[in-house]
Amino acid sequence: MSEPLVSVIVPVKDEELYLEQALRSVVEQSYPHIEPIVIDGDSADRSREIARSFEGVRCLTQSGTGLAGAWN
């Protein structure tokens, strides 16, 4: 039986100062079956660009919903 896939959901809204460190922490885990997903709540900074710079990270953008919408 293969090991299960673990999705790590990272909701963001203008978090460019912390996002790279957070995603690096996720992708450097020793467990090999991780699916990082960034939900961007319409950031005005470089959050989307940072998320998309990581190989294997899915980045979904919600228009006009802010951080609360990204959490949901």
mmCIF file of the N, C-alpha and C atoms, coordinates in Angstrom:
data_MODEL
# 
_entry.id   MODEL 
# 
loop_
_atom_site.group_PDB 
_atom_site.id 
_atom_site.type_symbol 
_atom_site.label_atom_id 
_atom_site.label_alt_id 
_atom_site.label_comp_id 
_atom_site.label_asym_id 
_atom_site.label_entity_id 
_atom_site.label_seq_id 
_atom_site.pdbx_PDB_ins_code 
_atom_site.Cartn_x 
_atom_site.Cartn_y 
_atom_site.Cartn_z 
_atom_site.occupancy 
_atom_site.B_iso_or_equiv 
_atom_site.pdbx_formal_charge 
_atom_site.auth_seq_id 
_atom_site.auth_comp_id 
_atom_site.auth_asym_id 
_atom_site.auth_atom_id 
_atom_site.pdbx_PDB_model_num 
ATOM 1   N N  . MET A 1 1  ? 0.843   -1.177 0.000  1.00 0.00 ? 1  MET A N  1 
ATOM 2   C CA . MET A 1 1  ? 0.000   0.000  0.000  1.00 0.00 ? 1  MET A CA 1 
ATOM 3   C C  . MET A 1 1  ? 0.891   1.245  0.000  1.00 0.00 ? 1  MET A C  1 
ATOM 4   N N  . SER A 1 2  ? 0.600   2.181  -0.881 1.00 0.00 ? 2  SER A N  1 
ATOM 5   C CA . SER A 1 2  ? 1.410   3.401  -0.943 1.00 0.00 ? 2  SER A CA 1 
ATOM 6   C C  . SER A 1 2  ? 0.993   4.369  0.164  1.00 0.00 ? 2  SER A C  1 
ATOM 7   N N  . GLU A 1 3  ? 1.894   5.258  0.467  1.00 0.00 ? 3  GLU A N  1 
ATOM 8   C CA . GLU A 1 3  ? 1.620   6.245  1.510  1.00 0.00 ? 3  GLU A CA 1 
ATOM 9   C C  . GLU A 1 3  ? 0.648   7.286  0.987  1.00 0.00 ? 3  GLU A C  1 
ATOM 10  N N  . PRO A 1 4  ? -0.239  7.810  1.839  1.00 0.00 ? 4  PRO A N  1 
ATOM 11  C CA . PRO A 1 4  ? -1.242  8.772  1.383  1.00 0.00 ? 4  PRO A CA 1 
ATOM 12  C C  . PRO A 1 4  ? -0.631  10.130 1.036  1.00 0.00 ? 4  PRO A C  1 
ATOM 13  N N  . LEU A 1 5  ? -1.309  10.821 0.130  1.00 0.00 ? 5  LEU A N  1 
ATOM 14  C CA . LEU A 1 5  ? -0.930  12.178 -0.241 1.00 0.00 ? 5  LEU A CA 1 
ATOM 15  C C  . LEU A 1 5  ? -1.452  13.129 0.831  1.00 0.00 ? 5  LEU A C  1 
ATOM 16  N N  . VAL A 1 6  ? -0.600  14.039 1.274  1.00 0.00 ? 6  VAL A N  1 
ATOM 17  C CA . VAL A 1 6  ? -0.982  15.041 2.270  1.00 0.00 ? 6  VAL A CA 1 
ATOM 18  C C  . VAL A 1 6  ? -1.000  16.399 1.590  1.00 0.00 ? 6  VAL A C  1 
ATOM 19  N N  . SER A 1 7  ? -2.164  17.050 1.604  1.00 0.00 ? 7  SER A N  1 
ATOM 20  C CA . SER A 1 7  ? -2.279  18.395 1.048  1.00 0.00 ? 7  SER A CA 1 
ATOM 21  C C  . SER A 1 7  ? -2.002  19.409 2.149  1.00 0.00 ? 7  SER A C  1 
ATOM 22  N N  . VAL A 1 8  ? -1.115  20.336 1.869  1.00 0.00 ? 8  VAL A N  1 
ATOM 23  C CA . VAL A 1 8  ? -0.799  21.407 2.813  1.00 0.00 ? 8  VAL A CA 1 
ATOM 24  C C  . VAL A 1 8  ? -1.332  22.693 2.193  1.00 0.00 ? 8  VAL A C  1 
ATOM 25  N N  . ILE A 1 9  ? -2.385  23.242 2.800  1.00 0.00 ? 9  ILE A N  1 
ATOM 26  C CA . ILE A 1 9  ? -3.037  24.429 2.272  1.00 0.00 ? 9  ILE A CA 1 
ATOM 27  C C  . ILE A 1 9  ? -2.512  25.656 3.005  1.00 0.00 ? 9  ILE A C  1 
ATOM 28  N N  . VAL A 1 10 ? -2.014  26.629 2.227  1.00 0.00 ? 10 VAL A N  1 
ATOM 29  C CA . VAL A 1 10 ? -1.431  27.850 2.781  1.00 0.00 ? 10 VAL A CA 1 
ATOM 30  C C  . VAL A 1 10 ? -2.255  29.043 2.272  1.00 0.00 ? 10 VAL A C  1 
ATOM 31  N N  . PRO A 1 11 ? -3.186  29.573 3.105  1.00 0.00 ? 11 PRO A N  1 
ATOM 32  C CA . PRO A 1 11 ? -3.934  30.754 2.686  1.00 0.00 ? 11 PRO A CA 1 
ATOM 33  C C  . PRO A 1 11 ? -3.082  32.008 2.892  1.00 0.00 ? 11 PRO A C  1 
ATOM 34  N N  . VAL A 1 12 ? -3.066  32.900 1.897  1.00 0.00 ? 12 VAL A N  1 
ATOM 35  C CA . VAL A 1 12 ? -2.250  34.114 2.006  1.00 0.00 ? 12 VAL A CA 1 
ATOM 36  C C  . VAL A 1 12 ? -3.018  35.336 1.509  1.00 0.00 ? 12 VAL A C  1 
ATOM 37  N N  . LYS A 1 13 ? -2.645  36.456 2.031  1.00 0.00 ? 13 LYS A N  1 
ATOM 38  C CA . LYS A 1 13 ? -3.090  37.774 1.566  1.00 0.00 ? 13 LYS A CA 1 
ATOM 39  C C  . LYS A 1 13 ? -1.975  38.739 1.910  1.00 0.00 ? 13 LYS A C  1 
ATOM 40  N N  . ASP A 1 14 ? -1.189  39.139 0.906  1.00 0.00 ? 14 ASP A N  1 
ATOM 41  C CA . ASP A 1 14 ? -0.071  40.064 1.101  1.00 0.00 ? 14 ASP A CA 1 
ATOM 42  C C  . ASP A 1 14 ? 0.925   39.553 2.138  1.00 0.00 ? 14 ASP A C  1 
ATOM 43  N N  . GLU A 1 15 ? 1.414   38.346 1.927  1.00 0.00 ? 15 GLU A N  1 
ATOM 44  C CA . GLU A 1 15 ? 2.347   37.712 2.874  1.00 0.00 ? 15 GLU A CA 1 
ATOM 45  C C  . GLU A 1 15 ? 3.714   37.443 2.269  1.00 0.00 ? 15 GLU A C  1 
ATOM 46  N N  . GLU A 1 16 ? 4.176   38.310 1.360  1.00 0.00 ? 16 GLU A N  1 
ATOM 47  C CA . GLU A 1 16 ? 5.453   38.040 0.699  1.00 0.00 ? 16 GLU A CA 1 
ATOM 48  C C  . GLU A 1 16 ? 6.627   37.946 1.673  1.00 0.00 ? 16 GLU A C  1 
ATOM 49  N N  . LEU A 1 17 ? 6.538   38.584 2.820  1.00 0.00 ? 17 LEU A N  1 
ATOM 50  C CA . LEU A 1 17 ? 7.651   38.531 3.775  1.00 0.00 ? 17 LEU A CA 1 
ATOM 51  C C  . LEU A 1 17 ? 7.839   37.147 4.384  1.00 0.00 ? 17 LEU A C  1 
ATOM 52  N N  . TYR A 1 18 ? 6.774   36.361 4.469  1.00 0.00 ? 18 TYR A N  1 
ATOM 53  C CA . TYR A 1 18 ? 6.837   35.069 5.159  1.00 0.00 ? 18 TYR A CA 1 
ATOM 54  C C  . TYR A 1 18 ? 6.592   33.871 4.255  1.00 0.00 ? 18 TYR A C  1 
ATOM 55  N N  . LEU A 1 19 ? 6.053   34.093 3.064  1.00 0.00 ? 19 LEU A N  1 
ATOM 56  C CA . LEU A 1 19 ? 5.615   32.982 2.226  1.00 0.00 ? 19 LEU A CA 1 
ATOM 57  C C  . LEU A 1 19 ? 6.763   32.089 1.766  1.00 0.00 ? 19 LEU A C  1 
ATOM 58  N N  . GLU A 1 20 ? 7.868   32.663 1.350  1.00 0.00 ? 20 GLU A N  1 
ATOM 59  C CA . GLU A 1 20 ? 8.988   31.837 0.883  1.00 0.00 ? 20 GLU A CA 1 
ATOM 60  C C  . GLU A 1 20 ? 9.477   30.901 1.979  1.00 0.00 ? 20 GLU A C  1 
ATOM 61  N N  . GLN A 1 21 ? 9.631   31.418 3.180  1.00 0.00 ? 21 GLN A N  1 
ATOM 62  C CA . GLN A 1 21 ? 10.083  30.595 4.304  1.00 0.00 ? 21 GLN A CA 1 
ATOM 63  C C  . GLN A 1 21 ? 9.058   29.499 4.614  1.00 0.00 ? 21 GLN A C  1 
ATOM 64  N N  . ALA A 1 22 ? 7.779   29.842 4.581  1.00 0.00 ? 22 ALA A N  1 
ATOM 65  C CA . ALA A 1 22 ? 6.732   28.854 4.868  1.00 0.00 ? 22 ALA A CA 1 
ATOM 66  C C  . ALA A 1 22 ? 6.725   27.743 3.825  1.00 0.00 ? 22 ALA A C  1 
ATOM 67  N N  . LEU A 1 23 ? 6.794   28.116 2.539  1.00 0.00 ? 23 LEU A N  1 
ATOM 68  C CA . LEU A 1 23 ? 6.779   27.102 1.494  1.00 0.00 ? 23 LEU A CA 1 
ATOM 69  C C  . LEU A 1 23 ? 8.045   26.258 1.498  1.00 0.00 ? 23 LEU A C  1 
ATOM 70  N N  . ARG A 1 24 ? 9.167   26.873 1.789  1.00 0.00 ? 24 ARG A N  1 
ATOM 71  C CA . ARG A 1 24 ? 10.418  26.109 1.878  1.00 0.00 ? 24 ARG A CA 1 
ATOM 72  C C  . ARG A 1 24 ? 10.301  25.056 2.991  1.00 0.00 ? 24 ARG A C  1 
ATOM 73  N N  . SER A 1 25 ? 9.686   25.434 4.098  1.00 0.00 ? 25 SER A N  1 
ATOM 74  C CA . SER A 1 25 ? 9.481   24.500 5.197  1.00 0.00 ? 25 SER A CA 1 
ATOM 75  C C  . SER A 1 25 ? 8.599   23.330 4.765  1.00 0.00 ? 25 SER A C  1 
ATOM 76  N N  . VAL A 1 26 ? 7.578   23.607 3.979  1.00 0.00 ? 26 VAL A N  1 
ATOM 77  C CA . VAL A 1 26 ? 6.680   22.551 3.506  1.00 0.00 ? 26 VAL A CA 1 
ATOM 78  C C  . VAL A 1 26 ? 7.397   21.617 2.546  1.00 0.00 ? 26 VAL A C  1 
ATOM 79  N N  . VAL A 1 27 ? 8.054   22.153 1.533  1.00 0.00 ? 27 VAL A N  1 
ATOM 80  C CA . VAL A 1 27 ? 8.655   21.300 0.499  1.00 0.00 ? 27 VAL A CA 1 
ATOM 81  C C  . VAL A 1 27 ? 9.897   20.557 0.987  1.00 0.00 ? 27 VAL A C  1 
ATOM 82  N N  . GLU A 1 28 ? 10.499  20.986 2.075  1.00 0.00 ? 28 GLU A N  1 
ATOM 83  C CA . GLU A 1 28 ? 11.690  20.316 2.597  1.00 0.00 ? 28 GLU A CA 1 
ATOM 84  C C  . GLU A 1 28 ? 11.373  19.256 3.656  1.00 0.00 ? 28 GLU A C  1 
ATOM 85  N N  . GLN A 1 29 ? 10.116  18.938 3.835  1.00 0.00 ? 29 GLN A N  1 
ATOM 86  C CA . GLN A 1 29 ? 9.750   17.886 4.788  1.00 0.00 ? 29 GLN A CA 1 
ATOM 87  C C  . GLN A 1 29 ? 10.277  16.542 4.310  1.00 0.00 ? 29 GLN A C  1 
ATOM 88  N N  . SER A 1 30 ? 10.530  15.647 5.225  1.00 0.00 ? 30 SER A N  1 
ATOM 89  C CA . SER A 1 30 ? 11.062  14.338 4.852  1.00 0.00 ? 30 SER A CA 1 
ATOM 90  C C  . SER A 1 30 ? 9.983   13.425 4.270  1.00 0.00 ? 30 SER A C  1 
ATOM 91  N N  . TYR A 1 31 ? 8.730   13.697 4.548  1.00 0.00 ? 31 TYR A N  1 
ATOM 92  C CA . TYR A 1 31 ? 7.641   12.900 3.973  1.00 0.00 ? 31 TYR A CA 1 
ATOM 93  C C  . TYR A 1 31 ? 7.527   13.239 2.489  1.00 0.00 ? 31 TYR A C  1 
ATOM 94  N N  . PRO A 1 32 ? 7.590   12.251 1.604  1.00 0.00 ? 32 PRO A N  1 
ATOM 95  C CA . PRO A 1 32 ? 7.701   12.544 0.175  1.00 0.00 ? 32 PRO A CA 1 
ATOM 96  C C  . PRO A 1 32 ? 6.395   12.864 -0.555 1.00 0.00 ? 32 PRO A C  1 
ATOM 97  N N  . HIS A 1 33 ? 5.254   12.560 0.027  1.00 0.00 ? 33 HIS A N  1 
ATOM 98  C CA . HIS A 1 33 ? 3.981   12.704 -0.687 1.00 0.00 ? 33 HIS A CA 1 
ATOM 99  C C  . HIS A 1 33 ? 3.197   13.926 -0.188 1.00 0.00 ? 33 HIS A C  1 
ATOM 100 N N  . ILE A 1 34 ? 3.732   15.105 -0.497 1.00 0.00 ? 34 ILE A N  1 
ATOM 101 C CA . ILE A 1 34 ? 3.120   16.358 -0.054 1.00 0.00 ? 34 ILE A CA 1 
ATOM 102 C C  . ILE A 1 34 ? 2.658   17.152 -1.273 1.00 0.00 ? 34 ILE A C  1 
ATOM 103 N N  . GLU A 1 35 ? 1.454   17.707 -1.170 1.00 0.00 ? 35 GLU A N  1 
ATOM 104 C CA . GLU A 1 35 ? 0.882   18.540 -2.227 1.00 0.00 ? 35 GLU A CA 1 
ATOM 105 C C  . GLU A 1 35 ? 0.671   19.945 -1.640 1.00 0.00 ? 35 GLU A C  1 
ATOM 106 N N  . PRO A 1 36 ? 1.613   20.873 -1.823 1.00 0.00 ? 36 PRO A N  1 
ATOM 107 C CA . PRO A 1 36 ? 1.426   22.228 -1.307 1.00 0.00 ? 36 PRO A CA 1 
ATOM 108 C C  . PRO A 1 36 ? 0.468   23.018 -2.203 1.00 0.00 ? 36 PRO A C  1 
ATOM 109 N N  . ILE A 1 37 ? -0.509  23.669 -1.588 1.00 0.00 ? 37 ILE A N  1 
ATOM 110 C CA . ILE A 1 37 ? -1.484  24.477 -2.318 1.00 0.00 ? 37 ILE A CA 1 
ATOM 111 C C  . ILE A 1 37 ? -1.551  25.853 -1.645 1.00 0.00 ? 37 ILE A C  1 
ATOM 112 N N  . VAL A 1 38 ? -1.247  26.889 -2.409 1.00 0.00 ? 38 VAL A N  1 
ATOM 113 C CA . VAL A 1 38 ? -1.361  28.258 -1.908 1.00 0.00 ? 38 VAL A CA 1 
ATOM 114 C C  . VAL A 1 38 ? -2.676  28.825 -2.422 1.00 0.00 ? 38 VAL A C  1 
ATOM 115 N N  . ILE A 1 39 ? -3.503  29.326 -1.506 1.00 0.00 ? 39 ILE A N  1 
ATOM 116 C CA . ILE A 1 39 ? -4.748  29.998 -1.873 1.00 0.00 ? 39 ILE A CA 1 
ATOM 117 C C  . ILE A 1 39 ? -4.515  31.480 -1.619 1.00 0.00 ? 39 ILE A C  1 
ATOM 118 N N  . ASP A 1 40 ? -4.421  32.233 -2.705 1.00 0.00 ? 40 ASP A N  1 
ATOM 119 C CA . ASP A 1 40 ? -4.133  33.667 -2.606 1.00 0.00 ? 40 ASP A CA 1 
ATOM 120 C C  . ASP A 1 40 ? -5.431  34.463 -2.591 1.00 0.00 ? 40 ASP A C  1 
ATOM 121 N N  . GLY A 1 41 ? -5.619  35.251 -1.553 1.00 0.00 ? 41 GLY A N  1 
ATOM 122 C CA . GLY A 1 41 ? -6.811  36.076 -1.400 1.00 0.00 ? 41 GLY A CA 1 
ATOM 123 C C  . GLY A 1 41 ? -6.660  37.431 -2.057 1.00 0.00 ? 41 GLY A C  1 
ATOM 124 N N  . ASP A 1 42 ? -6.233  37.455 -3.313 1.00 0.00 ? 42 ASP A N  1 
ATOM 125 C CA . ASP A 1 42 ? -6.094  38.683 -4.102 1.00 0.00 ? 42 ASP A CA 1 
ATOM 126 C C  . ASP A 1 42 ? -5.013  39.614 -3.535 1.00 0.00 ? 42 ASP A C  1 
ATOM 127 N N  . SER A 1 43 ? -3.828  39.083 -3.344 1.00 0.00 ? 43 SER A N  1 
ATOM 128 C CA . SER A 1 43 ? -2.705  39.856 -2.801 1.00 0.00 ? 43 SER A CA 1 
ATOM 129 C C  . SER A 1 43 ? -2.283  40.975 -3.736 1.00 0.00 ? 43 SER A C  1 
ATOM 130 N N  . ALA A 1 44 ? -1.823  42.070 -3.148 1.00 0.00 ? 44 ALA A N  1 
ATOM 131 C CA . ALA A 1 44 ? -1.315  43.207 -3.916 1.00 0.00 ? 44 ALA A CA 1 
ATOM 132 C C  . ALA A 1 44 ? 0.211   43.217 -3.937 1.00 0.00 ? 44 ALA A C  1 
ATOM 133 N N  . ASP A 1 45 ? 0.827   42.228 -3.315 1.00 0.00 ? 45 ASP A N  1 
ATOM 134 C CA . ASP A 1 45 ? 2.296   42.158 -3.282 1.00 0.00 ? 45 ASP A CA 1 
ATOM 135 C C  . ASP A 1 45 ? 2.767   41.013 -4.185 1.00 0.00 ? 45 ASP A C  1 
ATOM 136 N N  . ARG A 1 46 ? 3.933   40.457 -3.920 1.00 0.00 ? 46 ARG A N  1 
ATOM 137 C CA . ARG A 1 46 ? 4.533   39.412 -4.756 1.00 0.00 ? 46 ARG A CA 1 
ATOM 138 C C  . ARG A 1 46 ? 4.186   37.991 -4.306 1.00 0.00 ? 46 ARG A C  1 
ATOM 139 N N  . SER A 1 47 ? 3.157   37.826 -3.500 1.00 0.00 ? 47 SER A N  1 
ATOM 140 C CA . SER A 1 47 ? 2.817   36.504 -2.970 1.00 0.00 ? 47 SER A CA 1 
ATOM 141 C C  . SER A 1 47 ? 2.597   35.470 -4.063 1.00 0.00 ? 47 SER A C  1 
ATOM 142 N N  . ARG A 1 48 ? 1.818   35.801 -5.093 1.00 0.00 ? 48 ARG A N  1 
ATOM 143 C CA . ARG A 1 48 ? 1.563   34.850 -6.184 1.00 0.00 ? 48 ARG A CA 1 
ATOM 144 C C  . ARG A 1 48 ? 2.854   34.482 -6.901 1.00 0.00 ? 48 ARG A C  1 
ATOM 145 N N  . GLU A 1 49 ? 3.679   35.479 -7.166 1.00 0.00 ? 49 GLU A N  1 
ATOM 146 C CA . GLU A 1 49 ? 4.955   35.243 -7.860 1.00 0.00 ? 49 GLU A CA 1 
ATOM 147 C C  . GLU A 1 49 ? 5.849   34.310 -7.052 1.00 0.00 ? 49 GLU A C  1 
ATOM 148 N N  . ILE A 1 50 ? 5.898   34.517 -5.760 1.00 0.00 ? 50 ILE A N  1 
ATOM 149 C CA . ILE A 1 50 ? 6.716   33.674 -4.883 1.00 0.00 ? 50 ILE A CA 1 
ATOM 150 C C  . ILE A 1 50 ? 6.179   32.248 -4.886 1.00 0.00 ? 50 ILE A C  1 
ATOM 151 N N  . ALA A 1 51 ? 4.868   32.098 -4.753 1.00 0.00 ? 51 ALA A N  1 
ATOM 152 C CA . ALA A 1 51 ? 4.263   30.757 -4.732 1.00 0.00 ? 51 ALA A CA 1 
ATOM 153 C C  . ALA A 1 51 ? 4.537   30.016 -6.029 1.00 0.00 ? 51 ALA A C  1 
ATOM 154 N N  . ARG A 1 52 ? 4.414   30.703 -7.141 1.00 0.00 ? 52 ARG A N  1 
ATOM 155 C CA . ARG A 1 52 ? 4.613   30.070 -8.444 1.00 0.00 ? 52 ARG A CA 1 
ATOM 156 C C  . ARG A 1 52 ? 6.080   29.766 -8.741 1.00 0.00 ? 52 ARG A C  1 
ATOM 157 N N  . SER A 1 53 ? 6.990   30.345 -7.978 1.00 0.00 ? 53 SER A N  1 
ATOM 158 C CA . SER A 1 53 ? 8.413   30.078 -8.192 1.00 0.00 ? 53 SER A CA 1 
ATOM 159 C C  . SER A 1 53 ? 8.836   28.725 -7.627 1.00 0.00 ? 53 SER A C  1 
ATOM 160 N N  . PHE A 1 54 ? 7.999   28.110 -6.808 1.00 0.00 ? 54 PHE A N  1 
ATOM 161 C CA . PHE A 1 54 ? 8.308   26.806 -6.224 1.00 0.00 ? 54 PHE A CA 1 
ATOM 162 C C  . PHE A 1 54 ? 7.743   25.710 -7.116 1.00 0.00 ? 54 PHE A C  1 
ATOM 163 N N  . GLU A 1 55 ? 8.598   24.785 -7.501 1.00 0.00 ? 55 GLU A N  1 
ATOM 164 C CA . GLU A 1 55 ? 8.161   23.663 -8.325 1.00 0.00 ? 55 GLU A CA 1 
ATOM 165 C C  . GLU A 1 55 ? 7.224   22.772 -7.519 1.00 0.00 ? 55 GLU A C  1 
ATOM 166 N N  . GLY A 1 56 ? 6.117   22.391 -8.125 1.00 0.00 ? 56 GLY A N  1 
ATOM 167 C CA . GLY A 1 56 ? 5.177   21.474 -7.479 1.00 0.00 ? 56 GLY A CA 1 
ATOM 168 C C  . GLY A 1 56 ? 4.153   22.147 -6.581 1.00 0.00 ? 56 GLY A C  1 
ATOM 169 N N  . VAL A 1 57 ? 4.205   23.468 -6.450 1.00 0.00 ? 57 VAL A N  1 
ATOM 170 C CA . VAL A 1 57 ? 3.244   24.187 -5.616 1.00 0.00 ? 57 VAL A CA 1 
ATOM 171 C C  . VAL A 1 57 ? 2.114   24.698 -6.504 1.00 0.00 ? 57 VAL A C  1 
ATOM 172 N N  . ARG A 1 58 ? 0.889   24.320 -6.162 1.00 0.00 ? 58 ARG A N  1 
ATOM 173 C CA . ARG A 1 58 ? -0.278  24.851 -6.879 1.00 0.00 ? 58 ARG A CA 1 
ATOM 174 C C  . ARG A 1 58 ? -0.646  26.186 -6.261 1.00 0.00 ? 58 ARG A C  1 
ATOM 175 N N  . CYS A 1 59 ? -0.960  27.155 -7.105 1.00 0.00 ? 59 CYS A N  1 
ATOM 176 C CA . CYS A 1 59 ? -1.349  28.476 -6.621 1.00 0.00 ? 59 CYS A CA 1 
ATOM 177 C C  . CYS A 1 59 ? -2.704  28.825 -7.214 1.00 0.00 ? 59 CYS A C  1 
ATOM 178 N N  . LEU A 1 60 ? -3.692  28.966 -6.352 1.00 0.00 ? 60 LEU A N  1 
ATOM 179 C CA . LEU A 1 60 ? -5.037  29.344 -6.763 1.00 0.00 ? 60 LEU A CA 1 
ATOM 180 C C  . LEU A 1 60 ? -5.300  30.763 -6.289 1.00 0.00 ? 60 LEU A C  1 
ATOM 181 N N  . THR A 1 61 ? -5.874  31.594 -7.157 1.00 0.00 ? 61 THR A N  1 
ATOM 182 C CA . THR A 1 61 ? -6.140  32.988 -6.809 1.00 0.00 ? 61 THR A CA 1 
ATOM 183 C C  . THR A 1 61 ? -7.634  33.221 -6.741 1.00 0.00 ? 61 THR A C  1 
ATOM 184 N N  . GLN A 1 62 ? -8.057  33.863 -5.643 1.00 0.00 ? 62 GLN A N  1 
ATOM 185 C CA . GLN A 1 62 ? -9.451  34.249 -5.489 1.00 0.00 ? 62 GLN A CA 1 
ATOM 186 C C  . GLN A 1 62 ? -9.538  35.751 -5.641 1.00 0.00 ? 62 GLN A C  1 
ATOM 187 N N  . SER A 1 63 ? -10.341 36.205 -6.540 1.00 0.00 ? 63 SER A N  1 
ATOM 188 C CA . SER A 1 63 ? -10.445 37.626 -6.827 1.00 0.00 ? 63 SER A CA 1 
ATOM 189 C C  . SER A 1 63 ? -11.370 38.339 -5.834 1.00 0.00 ? 63 SER A C  1 
ATOM 190 N N  . GLY A 1 64 ? -10.808 39.310 -5.106 1.00 0.00 ? 64 GLY A N  1 
ATOM 191 C CA . GLY A 1 64 ? -11.596 40.177 -4.249 1.00 0.00 ? 64 GLY A CA 1 
ATOM 192 C C  . GLY A 1 64 ? -12.139 39.554 -2.979 1.00 0.00 ? 64 GLY A C  1 
ATOM 193 N N  . THR A 1 65 ? -11.631 38.397 -2.559 1.00 0.00 ? 65 THR A N  1 
ATOM 194 C CA . THR A 1 65 ? -12.185 37.754 -1.379 1.00 0.00 ? 65 THR A CA 1 
ATOM 195 C C  . THR A 1 65 ? -11.347 37.949 -0.126 1.00 0.00 ? 65 THR A C  1 
ATOM 196 N N  . GLY A 1 66 ? -10.117 38.361 -0.268 1.00 0.00 ? 66 GLY A N  1 
ATOM 197 C CA . GLY A 1 66 ? -9.255  38.614 0.886  1.00 0.00 ? 66 GLY A CA 1 
ATOM 198 C C  . GLY A 1 66 ? -8.830  37.344 1.596  1.00 0.00 ? 66 GLY A C  1 
ATOM 199 N N  . LEU A 1 67 ? -8.263  37.503 2.776  1.00 0.00 ? 67 LEU A N  1 
ATOM 200 C CA . LEU A 1 67 ? -7.716  36.367 3.515  1.00 0.00 ? 67 LEU A CA 1 
ATOM 201 C C  . LEU A 1 67 ? -8.815  35.453 4.019  1.00 0.00 ? 67 LEU A C  1 
ATOM 202 N N  . ALA A 1 68 ? -9.928  35.991 4.469  1.00 0.00 ? 68 ALA A N  1 
ATOM 203 C CA . ALA A 1 68 ? -11.022 35.150 4.970  1.00 0.00 ? 68 ALA A CA 1 
ATOM 204 C C  . ALA A 1 68 ? -11.525 34.221 3.874  1.00 0.00 ? 68 ALA A C  1 
ATOM 205 N N  . GLY A 1 69 ? -11.637 34.700 2.659  1.00 0.00 ? 69 GLY A N  1 
ATOM 206 C CA . GLY A 1 69 ? -12.048 33.860 1.539  1.00 0.00 ? 69 GLY A CA 1 
ATOM 207 C C  . GLY A 1 69 ? -11.024 32.783 1.240  1.00 0.00 ? 69 GLY A C  1 
ATOM 208 N N  . ALA A 1 70 ? -9.751  33.110 1.382  1.00 0.00 ? 70 ALA A N  1 
ATOM 209 C CA . ALA A 1 70 ? -8.696  32.105 1.170  1.00 0.00 ? 70 ALA A CA 1 
ATOM 210 C C  . ALA A 1 70 ? -8.771  31.021 2.229  1.00 0.00 ? 70 ALA A C  1 
ATOM 211 N N  . TRP A 1 71 ? -9.081  31.372 3.467  1.00 0.00 ? 71 TRP A N  1 
ATOM 212 C CA . TRP A 1 71 ? -9.234  30.374 4.529  1.00 0.00 ? 71 TRP A CA 1 
ATOM 213 C C  . TRP A 1 71 ? -10.376 29.407 4.220  1.00 0.00 ? 71 TRP A C  1 
ATOM 214 N N  . ASN A 1 72 ? -11.457 29.977 3.728  1.00 0.00 ? 72 ASN A N  1 
ATOM 215 C CA . ASN A 1 72 ? -12.637 29.136 3.449  1.00 0.00 ? 72 ASN A CA 1 
ATOM 216 C C  . ASN A 1 72 ? -12.406 28.298 2.223  1.00 0.00 ? 72 ASN A C  1 
# 
